[in-house]
C-alpha cells in the first residue's frame, strides 16, 4: 500500500481544480518562482539573427512549423509549415517552397520518427485541422506527405497546438494537443490491421485559460505548455505517472504578458534548454532544464537583413547536426509578419546567451529500461474512487480453464469476482477488504472446498468465504467475526502445509507485526481461526506469498527487502534476505505484491512488484533465489488497455486459465488506470509474454 501516492482517478475536474489552486497560489505570491530569478546573469541586449527564411506562405498565414530530418540521416531536411487553409507547405532548408498538401485549416504541426506502420517504420507528420477539430496523420517520404490516418481523430475541443513524445518503455508515439479551453489532451498512436494509423485518448488534464503550444523534453520526461497570459506549465509526459503540475515561469517572473511558442534543445548535460517565445516583449526566453528550468537569458530575434521580429510565434527545435550552417541544430521561429519560418542556428543562440550548444546525445539502440509486455485483458474498474483496488487472487477451474476467475479487493467497499475477460461476476459489499488469497482443498465437514480469506479493515477481522466451483460465487463461511487484534489489518496471504495438511493465514497491520492463524473447521459448516504465531519486522510489511510445497514464506518489507522464512508455525523466526532494495538498483521501494509461478518439482519463479519504478522483479524459486531480471507492463492501444503503474497487489498462476492464458498469468493492480482515465482496476498479463521477454520457462497445459 503506497503511503505517498497522490490520487490520480477522478478525471479532468480534479486536475483542473488542482492546477487552478496552484495558479491561485502563484498569483498571490505564495509559491516560489520556478524561474529562479538571479540564478544566472541574463544578457538582455543580445540578438540572434536568422540564417535563412522560408518564402512567404502562399496563404499569407502561418501557424507552426517543424523540421523533418532525413530518415537515413544523410538526406536533405525539410521544413513543414501549417498555413491555415493553405494546408501543409513543404520547404527546403534554404527556404524554397517545394509543394503543398491539403489538410483542412491546419494550425499546428509536429514530426515523429520510427513509427511502426505496415511492417516497417515511418516518419509521421501530425497536424491539427480546425475545420473538424481533429488530429490528422501523414507519412512523409520522397518529399511527399500522404495521409495515413485511419480516420480524422476527433478531439472534441478547439485545438491550438500539438507536440509529439516517444514513450521510452515501448517506443509508442504519443501526441499532446493543447486547446483554447486550457485542455492538454494526450493521445497514443497505433497501427491498425489495415496498415493505417489511429489514436486513442490516454488522458486529459487542463488549466483555466487558453494554451498556445507545447514541447516535450524527452530526456526529462516532461511536457511544457504555454498558457498565453499566465505562463509556462510543466507536466509529466508519462501517463502512468503523477501529473506533477508546476508553473515554470509567469508574468511575475520573466514573461511580459503573453507566452507564444515553446521548443526544447537537448545538447546533452549542461546544454539542455527550454526556449519560449516571450511574444509581448519580442524576445526568446531560455531556461536551463538541468537546473529545474532556471531562467538563463532573453534574446531578440532578427531576420537575415537585421530587421527585428516583433512577435516571435510558435517554435520548433532540433539538436541534430545539419550541415555546416547548423552544426548543433536549428531553431525554427514562425513569424506572422513574414508570414514565414525563420531558421536560427543553435550555435548563434548559444553564443547570445554565453553558453555551449553542447552536442545532441547519439541515439543508442536497446536503451529501453526493461523488457515490456502488454496485458491481454483488464477488469472493469472498481466502483470506489481514488486509491481503492489493491490485491487479486487467481482461481483456476480444475476442469474448465475458461471458467477460471479472479477474486479482487476494493479496499473501500468489498470483494469482486471477475472472469478472465475482466467482467464482474459478483460483488460483495462486506467492508474495506484490503488483501485476499485462496486455497483449494480445505476440508470443511465432509467436503473439500476452495477457501478464500481477506483482511477486512472495517471491523478489523479476517473475512472467510467459500468459492463455489459451479458458479464462481462467494459465500460467507466465517464462524462469526474472526478478530485480528490489529488497529489496521491489510497485508494477507495463505499457506497450506505439505507436512501437516493444515491451512493457515498470515496477516499484518500498519505496524511491524505479522501474525499467523490456523484455519479450522468449526464443526457447524463454518471456519474459525486460531492464533499460532507472531512475527516481528523492523518496518512496514504487506505483500507476501507462501510456497506450500517448500514450506517457505516470502514477505516484502516495503522499504528494505524481500525476506524468506519458514512458513510452518514451529519453524522459528530466522529470516534470509532474497534481495535488498539498497543492493539491487533494478528494484525500488515500495516492494509490494508477491506471487509464485509453479513449474512443478519445486521449480518456478517468485515475482515481486517494485512499485517505485513500476516494474516487476523475477527471482528463481529454487536454490538461492537468484534475481533473473525485471519487466514492465506497457499499453496495448489497439485493444484500448493501458499499462500498469503503482502496483500494490499481484498474483501469479501457472495453471491453464483459458484462451490466451494457457500457460498461466500475472494479475496485477493498476494504480493509475488511463486510456482514458477511470477508477483503478486490474490487468491480466499472459505468462507466455513474460516468459518470452525474460527467457523464462512456461508450464505446459
N, C-alpha and C positions, 0 to 999 in steps of 0.2 A: 504494500500500500504506500504509494508515494505521499510524503507529507509536505512536499513543496510544490506540487503540481498546481498550476493555475487552471481553473475550469475553462475548458475550450468550448463545450457544447452550449447551445442556446442561440447560435446563429448571429446574423448580422446586427441585430439590435444591441446585443450585449457588446459587440465590438465597437459600434458607433458610440454607445454610452461611455465606454472606457476611454476611447480616443478623445471624445468631447471633454471628458473630465481632465485628461492630460492637457488638452488645449486650454481649458479654462485656467488651470494652474499656471501654465506658461504665460498666459496673458496677464495674470495678476502678479507675475514676478515671483511665483512660489516654486518654480523649478529652476535649476541651474541651466545656464546656456550650454547646450551641447556643442555649440560652435567654438567654445573655449577662446573667447576674445583675449588677445595678448599672448597666445601660445607661440605665435611666430610673428616676425616683423613684416607686416604686409607692405607690398610695393604697389601703392595706389596709382602711380602715374605711368606704369608700363603699358605698352600697346603691343599686341601681336598682329602681324599682317598676314593675310591670306596668301597662299602660294598660287592659288587658282580659284576660279569661279566657274560654275556651270553657265551655259546660256540661259537667258531668262526663260521661264517656263512658258509653254505655248498658251496655257490657260490664264496666265497672269496671276496665278495663285500658287502658294507654296505652303504645305503643311510641315511634314518632317521628311528627313532623308536618311538613308543608310548606305553603308558601303558593302558591296558584295565582293568578297575575296574569291579568287580562283580556287576551285576545289583541289587542284593539284599543287597549289602554292606557287606556281610559276606563271600562270596566265595573267592577263591584264585585269585589274579590279574594275568594277563598275559602280556607279552611284545610281541608286534608285530613289526617286522622289515622289512623294504623294502630292498631287497637284489638283485636288478637288475634282471637279467634273472633267478635268483633263486626264484623269486616271493615273497610272503609274508611268512616269517618264524615266527612261534609262539614259545615262550619260557615261562617256568615257571620263577618266580621271582628269584629263585636260579640259573638261567642260563641254565637249561636243555632245549634242543630243543624238542618240542612236536609235530611238524608237519610243513608241507609246503603247501601253496595254490598257484597254478599258477595264475599269474596276469600280464603276459607280462613282459616287462622290467620295473620294478617298482622302482621309485626313491624316493618317499615320501609317508608318511602315517600319518593319524591322526584319532582320535576316537570321535564320538558324541553319546550322550545318550538320551534316551526317545524320539526317533524319531517315529512319527506316521507311522504305516505300517500295512496294513491288519487288521484293527480293534484293534490293540494292539500297544505297543511301543517296540522299538528295540534298541539295541546297534549297531551302524553302524560304520564300518571302511571305510574311504575314502582313495583311493590310486591314484597315478598318474602313468599311463602306457605310457612310452615314445615310445613304438613301434607304437602306434597310436596317441600319444599326446592327450590322453583322460583321463577323470575322471571316475573311476570305483568305485562302491559302493558294500560293502559286509555286510552281517548281521553276528554278532558274537553270538554264543550260543553253550553251551556244548563243548567248546574247538574246535569249527569248524567255519570256515569262508565260508559262502555261498553267492555267488554273487546274489544281488537282484536288480541291476540296470536294468532299462527297456532297456537300450542301452549303448554303450560306448559313453560317452558325450564328443564330440569333442571340443577341446579348441582353436585350430587354431594358436597355438604358441608353442615354445619349453619350456615346463614347468620344474621347478626346485624344487618347494616346495609347501606345502599347509598347511592350518590351518583352524580349524572349529570354528564357532561362533553361539551361540543361541540368536536369537533376543529377547530382553526382552518383547516386546509388544505382540507378538503372539507365541513365542516359536519356530519359524521356524528355521531350520538348514541352515546356510549359509556356503559356502566353499570359502575361499580365496585361489587362486592359483597364485603363483609368477613365473615369467619366465625369460628366458635367454635374452630376449629383453627388460627387465625392466617392463614387464606387471604386473599389480595387477588386477586380474580378480575375480569378485565376482559373485558366483552362488548361487541360492536358491534351496534347495532340497524339493521335494514334492512327495506325494504318488499318484500313478495313480489308476484308477478304477480297474485295473487288479492286484492290490496288489504288484506293483513294485515301485521302486524309480526312479525319473527322476529329472532333474535340468534345470533351465533357467538362462541365464546370466542376472544379475541385472545391473552391471555397469563395466566399465574397466577404470582404470587410469594407470599411468605409470611414470617411472623415466628413465633417459637416458641410464643406463647401467645395466648389469645382476643382478638379485636378486637371493638370495640363499634360504632363508627360511622366514617364517613369524610366528607370535604368537599373540594370542588375549588376551587382558586384558578385560574380560567380565565386571568387576566392573566399570572400567573407560570408557568402550565403545570404545576402540581403538584397531587397528591392527598395529603391528610393523613388518617392513620388512627390511631385511638386504641386502643392496646393496654392493656387495663384497668388492670393492676397494674404496668405497665412505663413507659408514657409515650406520646408522640406521635411518629409516624413521618412522614416526607415522602418521596414518590417522584415521579419524573417521570410526568406523566399521559400523555404521548405514547408509545405502544407502540413507536414506531420510534426511541426514544432510550434511552440507558443508564438503568437503574433509578435509580442515584444515591441509594440509601437513606441517609437522615440522621435521627438521633434529635434532634428539636426540643426536647423537654423530658422530664423524668423525675422520679421521687421524689427524686433528688439535687438537683433544681432547685427548681421552683415548684409541684410537684404533691405533694399529701399522700400519697395511696395510689392512688386509683382515678380513671382518666380516663373520663368518660362521653361526652357528645356533643361534636361539632365543628361549626363553621359559619364561613363566610368573609363578611366585609363588605368590599366594594370601593367605597370612596368616592373613588377616584382617588388620585393621588400624595400621600403624606403621611397618607392616611386608609384604608389597606388593612390589615385586621386578621384574624388567625385568633383565633376565640373558642372556648375549650374549657371544658367542664364539669368543674371540679375537685370531683367529686361528694363525696368523703370530707370535704372542708372546707366543702361547701355554698356554693361560690363559682364565679364565672366568671373564668377567666384570659384576658387579652387580650395578643396578641403582634403585633408590628409586622412585617408582611410585606415592607415596604420596607427593613427592616434585618435581613434573614435571620432572621425570626421571633424577634426580640429580645423578651423579656418586658417588658410595659408596666405592668400592674396587675392586681390581683384585686378583684372587687366581689361583694357579696352580692346575692341576688335576693329580692324581696318581692312578695307579691300586692297587689292594689289596696287591701286593708284593712290593709296594713302587716305582715302576718304573713310570716315568712321562709320561703322554700322550702328545706327541709332538704337535699335531694339533687337539684339540677337534673339532668335527664336529657338525652336527645338534643336537639340544637339544629338550627335552620334559620334562615338569614338571607337577606333580600333588601335590596339597596341602592336599589331603585326607590322613588320618592316615592309615598306612598299617602295622599292627602287631607291635611287639616290636622293630624291626630293623628300621622301618621308621615311627615313631610316629607323625611326622609332614609332611610327604610326601616324595617324591623321585624325584631326577633329573636324567634323562637318558641322557647319552652322547654317541653319535655314534663315534666310534674310528676306522678310516680307517686302522690303523696298526694292529688291532686285527685279522681280522676285527670282531668287536663285539660291544656290548652295555654295558656300564658301569653304574651301579646304585649307585648314591651318596645320602646319607641321607640329607634331607634339614637341619636337626639339625647340621650336620657337616659343611655345607656351612654357616649356621648362626654363628656358633662358629668361623669360619675362618674370618668372616668379623666383628665380635664383635657386632652382632645384635641378636634380639629374632626371632625365627622362626614363632612366632605367632600361631594362630590356624585357620584353614580354616573355614570361615563362614558356618554355617549349612544351607542347602537349606531350604527355607521357602515356604510352599505351598501358592498359591494365591498371589504371590508378583507382579503379573502383575500390572503396574501402574494404568491403567484404562481398562474397557472392550474394546475389539477391534471388529470391524465389517469389512466386506470386500465389495468392490464395486461389483455391478452386471455387469457394463459396464463402458467404458471410451470413451471419444470423440477422434476423430482424433486430433493430435497435431495442434496447431496454426502454421501458416507459419513463423511468426516472431521469431527471436532468442532472447534468454535472457529472462528477466522478462517481459512477453508480455500478456499472458492470465490473466484475472483479475476477471471478475464478470459475473455470469449467471442469467437468469430469466427463470422460467419454465412456459410453457403454456400448459394447459390441454384441449384437444379437447373435446367439450361438449357431443358428441355422439359416437365417435370412439376413445377410450382411446389410442389405439395403434398408432394413428396419432399425438399424443402429441409431442411437440418439446421443445428444449432448445435454447433460444437466448443468445449468449455469446459474450464477447468482446475480441478483440485483441487490446490492448491499444497502439500498434504501427502501426495499419493498418486499423481496421474496425470492422464489426459485422459479426458473424457467426450464422447460424441456423443449429442445429443438430437434428436428430431424436433421439429417446430414446435408440437406439443402438450405438449412438455416431457418426453416419455417417453425413458428411456435406451435407446439402440440399441447402444452399445458403451462399454466402459470399459477403458482400458489402464493398468495399474499400473506405469508406466515411470519413476516418480520424481516429485520435487516440481516439477511443471510450474506455472510462475507466470503467464506471459503467452503468448498464442497468436495467430497470424494465418495467413492463407492467400491464395494467388493461383492463379487458373486460368491455363491456357495455358503452363505451364512445360514446355519441351522436354526430354524425357528419352528418350534413344535415338531411336526413330522415331515417338514419340507425344507428344501434349500431355497433361499431367496437371494435376490440382489438387494443388499442393504446400502442405503445412501445416508451419509452423515453431513451435516452442515453446521457452521458456527453461527448462532443466532444472537446478534448484538442487541436486539430489542429486549429480550428477557435474560440475556447472558447465559444461554443454555446451549446444549448440543441437541440439535434437531435430528430426528431419525425417521427415515421413510423406507418403504419397500417399493421397488420398481417392478411393475407387472410386465413380464416379457411380451404378453399378447397385445397390450395396448400402449406400453411405454408410459404409463401414468404412475404418478407418485401418490402414495397414501401414508399417512402418519402411523408409525408403529412405536413411538416413544411411550414408555411406561410412565406417563406424566412428565413434567418438566425435569430435565436432566441438567442440573446446575453445574457451571464450571468453577464458580467461586472467583471469577476474574471480573475486573471492572469493565474490560472491553475485549471480549474474545474475538479473534478474527482468523489467525492462521490455523489451518486444519489439514490433516491427511490421515489416511487409514493404513492399517497393516494387518496382514494375515500370516501368522507364524506357520512356516512349514514344519517346524519341530513339534508344536503343540496343537496346531489346528485352531488356536484361539484367534479372534479378531479384535483389533484394538483401534483406538482413535487417539491421535495426538492433537492438542490444541494449545496455542499460545495467545497471549493477550498483548496489551500495549506496554508491557514491561519486559523483563528478561526471562520470565518463567515459561517453560513448556511442560505441560502435564500429559500423562498417558493414562487412558482408561481402557479397561477390558469391557467389551460389549457382550452382554449376557442375555439369554432367553429368560424373560421374567416369569414364564410359565403360564401366561394368560394371552398368548399371541402377540405379546409386545416385548420391547427391548429396553433394558436398563444399562446404566454404566457403573463401573466400579473403578475408582482411582487406584492405580497400581504403581505409579512412579512420577517423580517430579524432577525436571532437568533445569539447569540454570545456565544462561549465556551471559556474556559481558554486555551485550547491547541488543537492539531490537531484531527479532526474527519474524518471519512469516512463512515463506514458501518452504514446502517440504514434500518429500516423496519417499515411500518405503519400497525397498527391494525385498519382496516377500520370500523369494527363493533363497536369497543370501542372508536374510535376517539383518539387513542394514537399513538405517535411516539416514537420509540426506537432508540437511537443513541449511537454508540460506540465512546467514546472519547479515542483514541487508548491506551494511557499510563495510563489512570485514571479510567474510569468506564463505565458501560452501564447505560445510562440515559433513563428515561421515562418522557414524557412531552405531553401536548395537541397537537394534530395534526391539529386542525382547526385554521385558521389564527387569529381568535379573542380569542383564548384560553389562551393567555398570555405566558410568558416565564419561569414559575416556573418549575424547574426540580427536579425529585427524582431519587436517585441512586438505580437501581435494584441490582447492585453488583459493588464492587470496586476491582481493581487489588491488592491493598495493604491489602485487608480484606479477600480475599479468595485465599489460596495457590494453589487451583486447576486451577486457571486461571493465565495467564502470558501475559503481553503485547508483541505485539500489539493486542488489540481487533479489529477484522476486520469485516468480513461478518456477517450479522444478518439476520435470517429468521424466519418465523412464520408457525407453523403447526396448522391447524384449525380443532378442533374436533366438532365444532358447538356449539350453545348456549353459545358463549363467552368463551368456554373452549379450551385448547390447550397448546402449548409449544412455547417458544422462544429459538432459537438455535443461539449460538454465536461462531465464530471462535476465539479460543485462540491461536494466531499464535506463541507465544513464546514457547509453549510446544507441538505444533502440535496436539491439542485436540479440542473438541467441547463441550462447556458447555450448559446444557439444564436447562431452568427455566420454572416454571409454568406460563401460560399466565394469568390466573385469580388470584384474591386475591392479596397476597403480592409478587407475582412473585418469589416464593421460589426456591432456587437452588436445582435441583434434581439429579445432577451428571454429569459426563463427559464421553465421549467416544473418541476413536481414530479410524482411518481407516487404516487397515493393508493390506498387499498384498494378492492377490489370485494367487499364482504361477501357479496353474493348468490352469487358464484362461489367464495367462500372463499379469495380471493387477497389478500394484504396488499400494502401499498405498498412502496416501495424506500427504503432509507436506507444511509448509509455506503458508497456505491458506490465500488468500486475500478475494475474494468474495464468497458467497454461496447463495443458495435459497432453500427453503423447500416448499413442496406442500403436501396436504393431499388428493388430487384428485387421482382417478384411472388413472394411466399413462400407462397402458398396461401390458402385461405379465411380471410377476415378480415384478411389481411395483403397484399392485392393491391397496395397502394402502398408496400410495404416495412415495415420495423420497426426499432425500437431494442431490443436485448437488453442488459440490464444486470445486474451482480452485485448481490445484495441482502445487505448486511452484517448485517441483523437480520431473520431470517425468522420472522415471528409469524403468528398466526391459524390454528393455535396455534404455539407456539414449537417450531421444528425447526432442524436444521442449515441452513447457508446454501444459497442456490440462486440461480437467475437468473430474471428476469421478462422476458416478451415483450410489448412495447408496440406497438400498431399506429401506423405513421407518420401515418395519417389522423387519429388522435386528437390527435397533437402538432401537426400542421398546422392543424387546426381551432382548437386552443387558442391558437395564436400567429399565425394568419393567414398561414401559410406555404404554399408550393406543394407539390403531390404529383406524382410521376412516374406517368404512366398505364401500366397493364399492357399 
